[in-house]
Amino acid sequence: MLSFPETTPSDARLARRFAQLKALYLERSAHHSYPVAIPERLLELHAASLRADTATKRMEIQRGLDAWRQALDDATPK
């Protein structure tokens, strides 16, 4: 689903974060159903991260991942 060519330490950190969030989503989605927009947004962020060539763009991706994680947490039944 998400592959990431690692080229710099910043890219590697971002790739690890995507791997962690993907694993979290897969774990939770095994027990709950989520709106289609949640995995689609993760894929959009992944595509944007492949084009992110500056620290500012990578930070925007990190903020997007924070918002994505919050949306996943909000959609997860308690």
N, CA, C and O atoms as a Tripos MOL2 file, in Angstrom:
@<TRIPOS>MOLECULE
protein
  312   311    78     0     0
PROTEIN
NO_CHARGES

@<TRIPOS>ATOM
      1 N           0.8260   -1.1880    0.0000 N.3       1 MET1
      2 CA          0.0000    0.0000    0.0000 C.3       1 MET1
      3 C           0.8690    1.2500    0.0000 C.2       1 MET1
      4 O           0.7250    2.0970   -0.8820 O.2       1 MET1
      5 N           1.7630    1.3810    0.9680 N.am      2 LEU2
      6 CA          2.6130    2.5580    1.0410 C.3       2 LEU2
      7 C           4.0650    2.1480    0.9620 C.2       2 LEU2
      8 O           4.5980    1.5360    1.8870 O.2       2 LEU2
      9 N           4.7020    2.4830   -0.1330 N.am      3 SER3
     10 CA          6.1380    2.2430   -0.2340 C.3       3 SER3
     11 C           6.8220    3.5950   -0.2040 C.2       3 SER3
     12 O           6.2410    4.6010   -0.6110 O.2       3 SER3
     13 N           8.0350    3.6200    0.2670 N.am      4 PHE4
     14 CA          8.7260    4.8840    0.4720 C.3       4 PHE4
     15 C          10.2120    4.7180    0.1920 C.2       4 PHE4
     16 O          10.8980    4.0370    0.9540 O.2       4 PHE4
     17 N          10.7310    5.3160   -0.8720 N.am      5 PRO5
     18 CA         12.1720    5.2450   -1.0840 C.3       5 PRO5
     19 C          12.8860    6.1430   -0.0750 C.2       5 PRO5
     20 O          12.6480    7.3500   -0.0340 O.2       5 PRO5
     21 N          13.7440    5.5620    0.7220 N.am      6 GLU6
     22 CA         14.4460    6.3340    1.7510 C.3       6 GLU6
     23 C          15.7110    6.9380    1.1530 C.2       6 GLU6
     24 O          16.5640    6.2240    0.6240 O.2       6 GLU6
     25 N          15.8220    8.2620    1.2430 N.am      7 THR7
     26 CA         17.0090    8.9190    0.6960 C.3       7 THR7
     27 C          17.7250    9.7840    1.7200 C.2       7 THR7
     28 O          18.9460    9.9270    1.6470 O.2       7 THR7
     29 N          17.0090   10.3610    2.6670 N.am      8 THR8
     30 CA         17.6140   11.2160    3.6810 C.3       8 THR8
     31 C          17.0700   10.8170    5.0510 C.2       8 THR8
     32 O          16.0510   10.1310    5.1320 O.2       8 THR8
     33 N          17.7290   11.2320    6.1150 N.am      9 PRO9
     34 CA         17.1940   10.9310    7.4550 C.3       9 PRO9
     35 C          15.7720   11.4760    7.6570 C.2       9 PRO9
     36 O          14.9460   10.8270    8.2990 O.2       9 PRO9
     37 N          15.4880   12.6540    7.1160 N.am     10 SER10
     38 CA         14.1430   13.2150    7.2420 C.3      10 SER10
     39 C          13.1280   12.3490    6.5200 C.2      10 SER10
     40 O          12.0320   12.1170    7.0290 O.2      10 SER10
     41 N          13.4860   11.8690    5.3350 N.am     11 ASP11
     42 CA         12.6030   10.9770    4.5850 C.3      11 ASP11
     43 C          12.4040    9.6680    5.3400 C.2      11 ASP11
     44 O          11.3050    9.1140    5.3480 O.2      11 ASP11
     45 N          13.4540    9.1790    5.9670 N.am     12 ALA12
     46 CA         13.3610    7.9220    6.7190 C.3      12 ALA12
     47 C          12.4240    8.0790    7.9120 C.2      12 ALA12
     48 O          11.6300    7.1830    8.1970 O.2      12 ALA12
     49 N          12.5100    9.2060    8.6100 N.am     13 ARG13
     50 CA         11.6090    9.4520    9.7480 C.3      13 ARG13
     51 C          10.1620    9.5310    9.2810 C.2      13 ARG13
     52 O           9.2640    8.9860    9.9230 O.2      13 ARG13
     53 N           9.9440   10.2060    8.1720 N.am     14 LEU14
     54 CA          8.5990   10.3140    7.6260 C.3      14 LEU14
     55 C           8.0900    8.9420    7.1920 C.2      14 LEU14
     56 O           6.9180    8.6250    7.3950 O.2      14 LEU14
     57 N           8.9490    8.1370    6.6040 N.am     15 ALA15
     58 CA          8.5630    6.7890    6.1860 C.3      15 ALA15
     59 C           8.1950    5.9320    7.3940 C.2      15 ALA15
     60 O           7.2270    5.1730    7.3420 O.2      15 ALA15
     61 N           8.9530    6.0460    8.4740 N.am     16 ARG16
     62 CA          8.6290    5.2950    9.6930 C.3      16 ARG16
     63 C           7.2810    5.7210   10.2620 C.2      16 ARG16
     64 O           6.5040    4.8890   10.7310 O.2      16 ARG16
     65 N           7.0140    7.0070   10.2180 N.am     17 ARG17
     66 CA          5.7330    7.4980   10.7330 C.3      17 ARG17
     67 C           4.5810    6.9690    9.8940 C.2      17 ARG17
     68 O           3.5530    6.5680   10.4380 O.2      17 ARG17
     69 N           4.7400    6.9620    8.5740 N.am     18 PHE18
     70 CA          3.7020    6.3850    7.7190 C.3      18 PHE18
     71 C           3.5070    4.9080    8.0420 C.2      18 PHE18
     72 O           2.3730    4.4340    8.1050 O.2      18 PHE18
     73 N           4.5860    4.1840    8.2460 N.am     19 ALA19
     74 CA          4.4810    2.7530    8.5650 C.3      19 ALA19
     75 C           3.7400    2.5480    9.8810 C.2      19 ALA19
     76 O           2.9060    1.6480    9.9870 O.2      19 ALA19
     77 N           4.0340    3.3700   10.8790 N.am     20 GLN20
     78 CA          3.3610    3.2580   12.1740 C.3      20 GLN20
     79 C           1.8730    3.5650   12.0580 C.2      20 GLN20
     80 O           1.0430    2.8550   12.6240 O.2      20 GLN20
     81 N           1.5370    4.6240   11.3240 N.am     21 LEU21
     82 CA          0.1370    4.9980   11.1880 C.3      21 LEU21
     83 C          -0.6250    3.9970   10.3240 C.2      21 LEU21
     84 O          -1.7990    3.7250   10.5760 O.2      21 LEU21
     85 N           0.0320    3.4560    9.3200 N.am     22 LYS22
     86 CA         -0.6020    2.4200    8.5000 C.3      22 LYS22
     87 C          -0.9060    1.1990    9.3670 C.2      22 LYS22
     88 O          -1.9970    0.6340    9.2840 O.2      22 LYS22
     89 N           0.0440    0.7950   10.1900 N.am     23 ALA23
     90 CA         -0.1650   -0.3540   11.0760 C.3      23 ALA23
     91 C          -1.3010   -0.0770   12.0530 C.2      23 ALA23
     92 O          -2.1200   -0.9580   12.3160 O.2      23 ALA23
     93 N          -1.3600    1.1340   12.5910 N.am     24 LEU24
     94 CA         -2.4350    1.5050   13.5040 C.3      24 LEU24
     95 C          -3.7830    1.4180   12.7950 C.2      24 LEU24
     96 O          -4.7420    0.8740   13.3420 O.2      24 LEU24
     97 N          -3.8550    1.9550   11.5780 N.am     25 TYR25
     98 CA         -5.1040    1.9030   10.8230 C.3      25 TYR25
     99 C          -5.5070    0.4540   10.5430 C.2      25 TYR25
    100 O          -6.6690    0.0890   10.7250 O.2      25 TYR25
    101 N          -4.5680   -0.3630   10.1080 N.am     26 LEU26
    102 CA         -4.8910   -1.7530    9.7940 C.3      26 LEU26
    103 C          -5.3680   -2.5050   11.0330 C.2      26 LEU26
    104 O          -6.2900   -3.3170   10.9570 O.2      26 LEU26
    105 N          -4.7410   -2.2330   12.1610 N.am     27 GLU27
    106 CA         -5.1490   -2.8830   13.4100 C.3      27 GLU27
    107 C          -6.5770   -2.4780   13.7860 C.2      27 GLU27
    108 O          -7.4120   -3.3250   14.1040 O.2      27 GLU27
    109 N          -6.8390   -1.1830   13.7440 N.am     28 ARG28
    110 CA         -8.1620   -0.7000   14.1300 C.3      28 ARG28
    111 C          -9.2320   -1.0910   13.1120 C.2      28 ARG28
    112 O         -10.3580   -1.4100   13.4920 O.2      28 ARG28
    113 N          -8.8930   -1.0690   11.8290 N.am     29 SER29
    114 CA         -9.8970   -1.3730   10.8090 C.3      29 SER29
    115 C         -10.2620   -2.8550   10.7990 C.2      29 SER29
    116 O         -11.2670   -3.2400   10.2010 O.2      29 SER29
    117 N          -9.4640   -3.6780   11.4470 N.am     30 ALA30
    118 CA         -9.8200   -5.0850   11.5790 C.3      30 ALA30
    119 C         -11.0050   -5.2530   12.5320 C.2      30 ALA30
    120 O         -11.7130   -6.2580   12.4710 O.2      30 ALA30
    121 N         -11.2210   -4.2760   13.4070 N.am     31 HIS31
    122 CA        -12.2870   -4.3530   14.4010 C.3      31 HIS31
    123 C         -13.4290   -3.3810   14.1480 C.2      31 HIS31
    124 O         -14.5380   -3.5960   14.6350 O.2      31 HIS31
    125 N         -13.1780   -2.3200   13.3990 N.am     32 HIS32
    126 CA        -14.1730   -1.2720   13.1840 C.3      32 HIS32
    127 C         -14.1850   -0.8930   11.7090 C.2      32 HIS32
    128 O         -13.1880   -1.0580   11.0060 O.2      32 HIS32
    129 N         -15.3130   -0.3870   11.2540 N.am     33 SER33
    130 CA        -15.3560    0.1420    9.8960 C.3      33 SER33
    131 C         -15.1860    1.6580    9.9660 C.2      33 SER33
    132 O         -15.6500    2.3120   10.8990 O.2      33 SER33
    133 N         -14.5190    2.1870    8.9680 N.am     34 TYR34
    134 CA        -14.2320    3.6140    8.9190 C.3      34 TYR34
    135 C         -14.7440    4.1960    7.6070 C.2      34 TYR34
    136 O         -14.8750    3.4730    6.6190 O.2      34 TYR34
    137 N         -15.0350    5.4950    7.5860 N.am     35 PRO35
    138 CA        -15.4060    6.1350    6.3250 C.3      35 PRO35
    139 C         -14.2540    5.9980    5.3150 C.2      35 PRO35
    140 O         -13.0820    5.9860    5.6900 O.2      35 PRO35
    141 N         -14.6070    5.8970    4.0570 N.am     36 VAL36
    142 CA        -13.6040    5.7260    2.9990 C.3      36 VAL36
    143 C         -12.6290    6.9010    2.9650 C.2      36 VAL36
    144 O         -11.4930    6.7480    2.5170 O.2      36 VAL36
    145 N         -13.0520    8.0510    3.4260 N.am     37 ALA37
    146 CA        -12.1950    9.2420    3.3880 C.3      37 ALA37
    147 C         -10.9400    9.0820    4.2450 C.2      37 ALA37
    148 O          -9.9170    9.7010    3.9510 O.2      37 ALA37
    149 N         -10.9960    8.2750    5.2860 N.am     38 ILE38
    150 CA         -9.8320    8.1500    6.1750 C.3      38 ILE38
    151 C          -8.6590    7.4690    5.4720 C.2      38 ILE38
    152 O          -7.5700    8.0430    5.4530 O.2      38 ILE38
    153 N          -8.8200    6.2770    4.8940 N.am     39 PRO39
    154 CA         -7.6580    5.7100    4.1980 C.3      39 PRO39
    155 C          -7.2730    6.4970    2.9490 C.2      39 PRO39
    156 O          -6.0990    6.5560    2.5860 O.2      39 PRO39
    157 N          -8.2660    7.1020    2.2910 N.am     40 GLU40
    158 CA         -7.9480    7.9120    1.1070 C.3      40 GLU40
    159 C          -7.0610    9.0950    1.4850 C.2      40 GLU40
    160 O          -6.1260    9.4270    0.7570 O.2      40 GLU40
    161 N          -7.3460    9.7230    2.6080 N.am     41 ARG41
    162 CA         -6.5300   10.8660    3.0520 C.3      41 ARG41
    163 C          -5.0990   10.4310    3.3530 C.2      41 ARG41
    164 O          -4.1550   11.1620    3.0520 O.2      41 ARG41
    165 N          -4.9310    9.2550    3.9410 N.am     42 LEU42
    166 CA         -3.5800    8.7580    4.2070 C.3      42 LEU42
    167 C          -2.8350    8.5460    2.8970 C.2      42 LEU42
    168 O          -1.6500    8.8660    2.8030 O.2      42 LEU42
    169 N          -3.5070    8.0150    1.8900 N.am     43 LEU43
    170 CA         -2.8700    7.8210    0.5840 C.3      43 LEU43
    171 C          -2.5300    9.1560   -0.0740 C.2      43 LEU43
    172 O          -1.4920    9.2840   -0.7230 O.2      43 LEU43
    173 N          -3.4000   10.1460    0.0920 N.am     44 GLU44
    174 CA         -3.1140   11.4840   -0.4460 C.3      44 GLU44
    175 C          -1.8760   12.0790    0.2220 C.2      44 GLU44
    176 O          -1.0150   12.6520   -0.4470 O.2      44 GLU44
    177 N          -1.7940   11.9410    1.5320 N.am     45 LEU45
    178 CA         -0.6300   12.4530    2.2560 C.3      45 LEU45
    179 C           0.6360   11.7240    1.8200 C.2      45 LEU45
    180 O           1.6980   12.3330    1.6930 O.2      45 LEU45
    181 N           0.5210   10.4270    1.5930 N.am     46 HIS46
    182 CA          1.6720    9.6520    1.1400 C.3      46 HIS46
    183 C           2.1400   10.1490   -0.2160 C.2      46 HIS46
    184 O           3.3360   10.3480   -0.4250 O.2      46 HIS46
    185 N           1.2120   10.3520   -1.1370 N.am     47 ALA47
    186 CA          1.5810   10.8540   -2.4670 C.3      47 ALA47
    187 C           2.2430   12.2230   -2.3640 C.2      47 ALA47
    188 O           3.2310   12.4910   -3.0470 O.2      47 ALA47
    189 N           1.7000   13.0870   -1.5130 N.am     48 ALA48
    190 CA          2.2940   14.4180   -1.3250 C.3      48 ALA48
    191 C           3.6880   14.3180   -0.7130 C.2      48 ALA48
    192 O           4.5730   15.1070   -1.0430 O.2      48 ALA48
    193 N           3.8790   13.3550    0.1710 N.am     49 SER49
    194 CA          5.1850   13.2150    0.8160 C.3      49 SER49
    195 C           6.2580   12.7690   -0.1750 C.2      49 SER49
    196 O           7.4330   13.0980   -0.0110 O.2      49 SER49
    197 N           5.8580   12.0300   -1.1900 N.am     50 LEU50
    198 CA          6.8340   11.6160   -2.2070 C.3      50 LEU50
    199 C           7.3290   12.8040   -3.0240 C.2      50 LEU50
    200 O           8.4200   12.7610   -3.5940 O.2      50 LEU50
    201 N           6.5300   13.8550   -3.0760 N.am     51 ARG51
    202 CA          6.9190   15.0680   -3.8030 C.3      51 ARG51
    203 C           7.5480   16.1190   -2.8830 C.2      51 ARG51
    204 O           8.0930   17.1110   -3.3660 O.2      51 ARG51
    205 N           7.4790   15.9130   -1.5760 N.am     52 ALA52
    206 CA          7.9900   16.8950   -0.6120 C.3      52 ALA52
    207 C           9.5110   16.9170   -0.6680 C.2      52 ALA52
    208 O          10.1750   15.9460   -0.3030 O.2      52 ALA52
    209 N          10.0450   18.0290   -1.1260 N.am     53 ASP53
    210 CA         11.4930   18.1260   -1.2840 C.3      53 ASP53
    211 C          12.1340   19.1800   -0.3810 C.2      53 ASP53
    212 O          13.3380   19.4260   -0.4670 O.2      53 ASP53
    213 N          11.3370   19.7960    0.4750 N.am     54 THR54
    214 CA         11.8830   20.7790    1.4120 C.3      54 THR54
    215 C          11.3920   20.4590    2.8190 C.2      54 THR54
    216 O          10.4210   19.7250    3.0070 O.2      54 THR54
    217 N          12.0730   21.0150    3.7820 N.am     55 ALA55
    218 CA         11.6810   20.8030    5.1790 C.3      55 ALA55
    219 C          10.2930   21.3740    5.4440 C.2      55 ALA55
    220 O           9.5240   20.8010    6.2160 O.2      55 ALA55
    221 N           9.9700   22.4820    4.8190 N.am     56 THR56
    222 CA          8.6540   23.0870    5.0090 C.3      56 THR56
    223 C           7.5540   22.1650    4.5150 C.2      56 THR56
    224 O           6.5330   21.9960    5.1810 O.2      56 THR56
    225 N           7.7600   21.5710    3.3530 N.am     57 LYS57
    226 CA          6.7580   20.6460    2.8110 C.3      57 LYS57
    227 C           6.6490   19.3950    3.6680 C.2      57 LYS57
    228 O           5.5480   18.8850    3.8760 O.2      57 LYS57
    229 N           7.7780   18.8910    4.1730 N.am     58 ARG58
    230 CA          7.7260   17.7270    5.0540 C.3      58 ARG58
    231 C           6.9930   18.0540    6.3550 C.2      58 ARG58
    232 O           6.2800   17.2060    6.8910 O.2      58 ARG58
    233 N           7.1610   19.2730    6.8670 N.am     59 MET59
    234 CA          6.4570   19.6860    8.0750 C.3      59 MET59
    235 C           4.9580   19.7610    7.8080 C.2      59 MET59
    236 O           4.1620   19.3970    8.6740 O.2      59 MET59
    237 N           4.5610   20.2250    6.6300 N.am     60 GLU60
    238 CA          3.1430   20.2460    6.2800 C.3      60 GLU60
    239 C           2.5780   18.8200    6.2580 C.2      60 GLU60
    240 O           1.4450   18.5910    6.6810 O.2      60 GLU60
    241 N           3.3620   17.8790    5.7690 N.am     61 ILE61
    242 CA          2.9470   16.4720    5.7540 C.3      61 ILE61
    243 C           2.7790   15.9780    7.1960 C.2      61 ILE61
    244 O           1.8050   15.2970    7.5150 O.2      61 ILE61
    245 N           3.7390   16.3280    8.0650 N.am     62 GLN62
    246 CA          3.6540   15.9160    9.4720 C.3      62 GLN62
    247 C           2.3770   16.4750   10.1220 C.2      62 GLN62
    248 O           1.7010   15.7770   10.8770 O.2      62 GLN62
    249 N           2.0620   17.7310    9.8210 N.am     63 ARG63
    250 CA          0.8310   18.3200   10.3650 C.3      63 ARG63
    251 C          -0.3960   17.6090    9.8070 C.2      63 ARG63
    252 O          -1.3710   17.3770   10.5230 O.2      63 ARG63
    253 N          -0.3380   17.2670    8.5260 N.am     64 GLY64
    254 CA         -1.4320   16.5100    7.9280 C.3      64 GLY64
    255 C          -1.5980   15.1500    8.5760 C.2      64 GLY64
    256 O          -2.7200   14.6830    8.7700 O.2      64 GLY64
    257 N          -0.4810   14.5080    8.9140 N.am     65 LEU65
    258 CA         -0.5350   13.2110    9.5930 C.3      65 LEU65
    259 C          -1.1050   13.3560   11.0040 C.2      65 LEU65
    260 O          -1.8430   12.4900   11.4730 O.2      65 LEU65
    261 N          -0.7580   14.4550   11.6780 N.am     66 ASP66
    262 CA         -1.3460   14.7110   13.0030 C.3      66 ASP66
    263 C          -2.8630   14.8310   12.8920 C.2      66 ASP66
    264 O          -3.5950   14.2570   13.6980 O.2      66 ASP66
    265 N          -3.3340   15.5790   11.8930 N.am     67 ALA67
    266 CA         -4.7710   15.7560   11.6900 C.3      67 ALA67
    267 C          -5.4210   14.4350   11.2980 C.2      67 ALA67
    268 O          -6.5360   14.1400   11.7310 O.2      67 ALA67
    269 N          -4.7370   13.6400   10.4850 N.am     68 TRP68
    270 CA         -5.2600   12.3360   10.0800 C.3      68 TRP68
    271 C          -5.4070   11.4250   11.3000 C.2      68 TRP68
    272 O          -6.4230   10.7480   11.4600 O.2      68 TRP68
    273 N          -4.3970   11.4170   12.1460 N.am     69 ARG69
    274 CA         -4.4420   10.5890   13.3630 C.3      69 ARG69
    275 C          -5.6010   11.0190   14.2520 C.2      69 ARG69
    276 O          -6.2880   10.1770   14.8300 O.2      69 ARG69
    277 N          -5.8200   12.3220   14.3630 N.am     70 GLN70
    278 CA         -6.9270   12.8290   15.1750 C.3      70 GLN70
    279 C          -8.2630   12.3910   14.5750 C.2      70 GLN70
    280 O          -9.1720   12.0020   15.3090 O.2      70 GLN70
    281 N          -8.3880   12.4520   13.2470 N.am     71 ALA71
    282 CA         -9.6230   12.0120   12.5880 C.3      71 ALA71
    283 C          -9.8510   10.5210   12.8170 C.2      71 ALA71
    284 O         -10.9860   10.0900   13.0250 O.2      71 ALA71
    285 N          -8.7750    9.7300   12.7810 N.am     72 LEU72
    286 CA         -8.8950    8.2960   13.0400 C.3      72 LEU72
    287 C          -9.3270    8.0560   14.4830 C.2      72 LEU72
    288 O         -10.2020    7.2290   14.7410 O.2      72 LEU72
    289 N          -8.7240    8.7680   15.4130 N.am     73 ASP73
    290 CA         -9.0920    8.6210   16.8250 C.3      73 ASP73
    291 C         -10.5510    9.0280   17.0480 C.2      73 ASP73
    292 O         -11.2750    8.3650   17.7920 O.2      73 ASP73
    293 N         -10.9810   10.1180   16.4030 N.am     74 ASP74
    294 CA        -12.3580   10.5860   16.5670 C.3      74 ASP74
    295 C         -13.3600    9.5900   15.9870 C.2      74 ASP74
    296 O         -14.4700    9.4510   16.5020 O.2      74 ASP74
    297 N         -12.9700    8.8960   14.9130 N.am     75 ALA75
    298 CA        -13.8850    7.9520   14.2560 C.3      75 ALA75
    299 C         -13.8790    6.5710   14.9110 C.2      75 ALA75
    300 O         -14.7240    5.7300   14.6060 O.2      75 ALA75
    301 N         -12.9260    6.3440   15.8080 N.am     76 THR76
    302 CA        -12.8390    5.0360   16.4610 C.3      76 THR76
    303 C         -13.8260    4.9570   17.6080 C.2      76 THR76
    304 O         -13.7920    5.7910   18.5130 O.2      76 THR76
    305 N         -14.7170    3.9520   17.5850 N.am     77 PRO77
    306 CA        -15.6640    3.8050   18.7040 C.3      77 PRO77
    307 C         -14.9150    3.5660   20.0180 C.2      77 PRO77
    308 O         -13.8850    2.8930   20.0570 O.2      77 PRO77
    309 N         -15.4500    4.1190   21.0540 N.am     78 LYS78
    310 CA        -14.8070    3.9600   22.3770 C.3      78 LYS78
    311 C         -15.3930    2.7810   23.1010 C.2      78 LYS78
    312 O         -14.9870    2.4830   24.2240 O.2      78 LYS78
@<TRIPOS>BOND
     1     1     2 1
     2     2     3 1
     3     3     4 2
     4     3     5 am
     5     5     6 1
     6     6     7 1
     7     7     8 2
     8     7     9 am
     9     9    10 1
    10    10    11 1
    11    11    12 2
    12    11    13 am
    13    13    14 1
    14    14    15 1
    15    15    16 2
    16    15    17 am
    17    17    18 1
    18    18    19 1
    19    19    20 2
    20    19    21 am
    21    21    22 1
    22    22    23 1
    23    23    24 2
    24    23    25 am
    25    25    26 1
    26    26    27 1
    27    27    28 2
    28    27    29 am
    29    29    30 1
    30    30    31 1
    31    31    32 2
    32    31    33 am
    33    33    34 1
    34    34    35 1
    35    35    36 2
    36    35    37 am
    37    37    38 1
    38    38    39 1
    39    39    40 2
    40    39    41 am
    41    41    42 1
    42    42    43 1
    43    43    44 2
    44    43    45 am
    45    45    46 1
    46    46    47 1
    47    47    48 2
    48    47    49 am
    49    49    50 1
    50    50    51 1
    51    51    52 2
    52    51    53 am
    53    53    54 1
    54    54    55 1
    55    55    56 2
    56    55    57 am
    57    57    58 1
    58    58    59 1
    59    59    60 2
    60    59    61 am
    61    61    62 1
    62    62    63 1
    63    63    64 2
    64    63    65 am
    65    65    66 1
    66    66    67 1
    67    67    68 2
    68    67    69 am
    69    69    70 1
    70    70    71 1
    71    71    72 2
    72    71    73 am
    73    73    74 1
    74    74    75 1
    75    75    76 2
    76    75    77 am
    77    77    78 1
    78    78    79 1
    79    79    80 2
    80    79    81 am
    81    81    82 1
    82    82    83 1
    83    83    84 2
    84    83    85 am
    85    85    86 1
    86    86    87 1
    87    87    88 2
    88    87    89 am
    89    89    90 1
    90    90    91 1
    91    91    92 2
    92    91    93 am
    93    93    94 1
    94    94    95 1
    95    95    96 2
    96    95    97 am
    97    97    98 1
    98    98    99 1
    99    99   100 2
   100    99   101 am
   101   101   102 1
   102   102   103 1
   103   103   104 2
   104   103   105 am
   105   105   106 1
   106   106   107 1
   107   107   108 2
   108   107   109 am
   109   109   110 1
   110   110   111 1
   111   111   112 2
   112   111   113 am
   113   113   114 1
   114   114   115 1
   115   115   116 2
   116   115   117 am
   117   117   118 1
   118   118   119 1
   119   119   120 2
   120   119   121 am
   121   121   122 1
   122   122   123 1
   123   123   124 2
   124   123   125 am
   125   125   126 1
   126   126   127 1
   127   127   128 2
   128   127   129 am
   129   129   130 1
   130   130   131 1
   131   131   132 2
   132   131   133 am
   133   133   134 1
   134   134   135 1
   135   135   136 2
   136   135   137 am
   137   137   138 1
   138   138   139 1
   139   139   140 2
   140   139   141 am
   141   141   142 1
   142   142   143 1
   143   143   144 2
   144   143   145 am
   145   145   146 1
   146   146   147 1
   147   147   148 2
   148   147   149 am
   149   149   150 1
   150   150   151 1
   151   151   152 2
   152   151   153 am
   153   153   154 1
   154   154   155 1
   155   155   156 2
   156   155   157 am
   157   157   158 1
   158   158   159 1
   159   159   160 2
   160   159   161 am
   161   161   162 1
   162   162   163 1
   163   163   164 2
   164   163   165 am
   165   165   166 1
   166   166   167 1
   167   167   168 2
   168   167   169 am
   169   169   170 1
   170   170   171 1
   171   171   172 2
   172   171   173 am
   173   173   174 1
   174   174   175 1
   175   175   176 2
   176   175   177 am
   177   177   178 1
   178   178   179 1
   179   179   180 2
   180   179   181 am
   181   181   182 1
   182   182   183 1
   183   183   184 2
   184   183   185 am
   185   185   186 1
   186   186   187 1
   187   187   188 2
   188   187   189 am
   189   189   190 1
   190   190   191 1
   191   191   192 2
   192   191   193 am
   193   193   194 1
   194   194   195 1
   195   195   196 2
   196   195   197 am
   197   197   198 1
   198   198   199 1
   199   199   200 2
   200   199   201 am
   201   201   202 1
   202   202   203 1
   203   203   204 2
   204   203   205 am
   205   205   206 1
   206   206   207 1
   207   207   208 2
   208   207   209 am
   209   209   210 1
   210   210   211 1
   211   211   212 2
   212   211   213 am
   213   213   214 1
   214   214   215 1
   215   215   216 2
   216   215   217 am
   217   217   218 1
   218   218   219 1
   219   219   220 2
   220   219   221 am
   221   221   222 1
   222   222   223 1
   223   223   224 2
   224   223   225 am
   225   225   226 1
   226   226   227 1
   227   227   228 2
   228   227   229 am
   229   229   230 1
   230   230   231 1
   231   231   232 2
   232   231   233 am
   233   233   234 1
   234   234   235 1
   235   235   236 2
   236   235   237 am
   237   237   238 1
   238   238   239 1
   239   239   240 2
   240   239   241 am
   241   241   242 1
   242   242   243 1
   243   243   244 2
   244   243   245 am
   245   245   246 1
   246   246   247 1
   247   247   248 2
   248   247   249 am
   249   249   250 1
   250   250   251 1
   251   251   252 2
   252   251   253 am
   253   253   254 1
   254   254   255 1
   255   255   256 2
   256   255   257 am
   257   257   258 1
   258   258   259 1
   259   259   260 2
   260   259   261 am
   261   261   262 1
   262   262   263 1
   263   263   264 2
   264   263   265 am
   265   265   266 1
   266   266   267 1
   267   267   268 2
   268   267   269 am
   269   269   270 1
   270   270   271 1
   271   271   272 2
   272   271   273 am
   273   273   274 1
   274   274   275 1
   275   275   276 2
   276   275   277 am
   277   277   278 1
   278   278   279 1
   279   279   280 2
   280   279   281 am
   281   281   282 1
   282   282   283 1
   283   283   284 2
   284   283   285 am
   285   285   286 1
   286   286   287 1
   287   287   288 2
   288   287   289 am
   289   289   290 1
   290   290   291 1
   291   291   292 2
   292   291   293 am
   293   293   294 1
   294   294   295 1
   295   295   296 2
   296   295   297 am
   297   297   298 1
   298   298   299 1
   299   299   300 2
   300   299   301 am
   301   301   302 1
   302   302   303 1
   303   303   304 2
   304   303   305 am
   305   305   306 1
   306   306   307 1
   307   307   308 2
   308   307   309 am
   309   309   310 1
   310   310   311 1
   311   311   312 2
@<TRIPOS>SUBSTRUCTURE
     1 MET1         2 RESIDUE 1 A MET
     2 LEU2         6 RESIDUE 1 A LEU
     3 SER3        10 RESIDUE 1 A SER
     4 PHE4        14 RESIDUE 1 A PHE
     5 PRO5        18 RESIDUE 1 A PRO
     6 GLU6        22 RESIDUE 1 A GLU
     7 THR7        26 RESIDUE 1 A THR
     8 THR8        30 RESIDUE 1 A THR
     9 PRO9        34 RESIDUE 1 A PRO
    10 SER10       38 RESIDUE 1 A SER
    11 ASP11       42 RESIDUE 1 A ASP
    12 ALA12       46 RESIDUE 1 A ALA
    13 ARG13       50 RESIDUE 1 A ARG
    14 LEU14       54 RESIDUE 1 A LEU
    15 ALA15       58 RESIDUE 1 A ALA
    16 ARG16       62 RESIDUE 1 A ARG
    17 ARG17       66 RESIDUE 1 A ARG
    18 PHE18       70 RESIDUE 1 A PHE
    19 ALA19       74 RESIDUE 1 A ALA
    20 GLN20       78 RESIDUE 1 A GLN
    21 LEU21       82 RESIDUE 1 A LEU
    22 LYS22       86 RESIDUE 1 A LYS
    23 ALA23       90 RESIDUE 1 A ALA
    24 LEU24       94 RESIDUE 1 A LEU
    25 TYR25       98 RESIDUE 1 A TYR
    26 LEU26      102 RESIDUE 1 A LEU
    27 GLU27      106 RESIDUE 1 A GLU
    28 ARG28      110 RESIDUE 1 A ARG
    29 SER29      114 RESIDUE 1 A SER
    30 ALA30      118 RESIDUE 1 A ALA
    31 HIS31      122 RESIDUE 1 A HIS
    32 HIS32      126 RESIDUE 1 A HIS
    33 SER33      130 RESIDUE 1 A SER
    34 TYR34      134 RESIDUE 1 A TYR
    35 PRO35      138 RESIDUE 1 A PRO
    36 VAL36      142 RESIDUE 1 A VAL
    37 ALA37      146 RESIDUE 1 A ALA
    38 ILE38      150 RESIDUE 1 A ILE
    39 PRO39      154 RESIDUE 1 A PRO
    40 GLU40      158 RESIDUE 1 A GLU
    41 ARG41      162 RESIDUE 1 A ARG
    42 LEU42      166 RESIDUE 1 A LEU
    43 LEU43      170 RESIDUE 1 A LEU
    44 GLU44      174 RESIDUE 1 A GLU
    45 LEU45      178 RESIDUE 1 A LEU
    46 HIS46      182 RESIDUE 1 A HIS
    47 ALA47      186 RESIDUE 1 A ALA
    48 ALA48      190 RESIDUE 1 A ALA
    49 SER49      194 RESIDUE 1 A SER
    50 LEU50      198 RESIDUE 1 A LEU
    51 ARG51      202 RESIDUE 1 A ARG
    52 ALA52      206 RESIDUE 1 A ALA
    53 ASP53      210 RESIDUE 1 A ASP
    54 THR54      214 RESIDUE 1 A THR
    55 ALA55      218 RESIDUE 1 A ALA
    56 THR56      222 RESIDUE 1 A THR
    57 LYS57      226 RESIDUE 1 A LYS
    58 ARG58      230 RESIDUE 1 A ARG
    59 MET59      234 RESIDUE 1 A MET
    60 GLU60      238 RESIDUE 1 A GLU
    61 ILE61      242 RESIDUE 1 A ILE
    62 GLN62      246 RESIDUE 1 A GLN
    63 ARG63      250 RESIDUE 1 A ARG
    64 GLY64      254 RESIDUE 1 A GLY
    65 LEU65      258 RESIDUE 1 A LEU
    66 ASP66      262 RESIDUE 1 A ASP
    67 ALA67      266 RESIDUE 1 A ALA
    68 TRP68      270 RESIDUE 1 A TRP
    69 ARG69      274 RESIDUE 1 A ARG
    70 GLN70      278 RESIDUE 1 A GLN
    71 ALA71      282 RESIDUE 1 A ALA
    72 LEU72      286 RESIDUE 1 A LEU
    73 ASP73      290 RESIDUE 1 A ASP
    74 ASP74      294 RESIDUE 1 A ASP
    75 ALA75      298 RESIDUE 1 A ALA
    76 THR76      302 RESIDUE 1 A THR
    77 PRO77      306 RESIDUE 1 A PRO
    78 LYS78      310 RESIDUE 1 A LYS
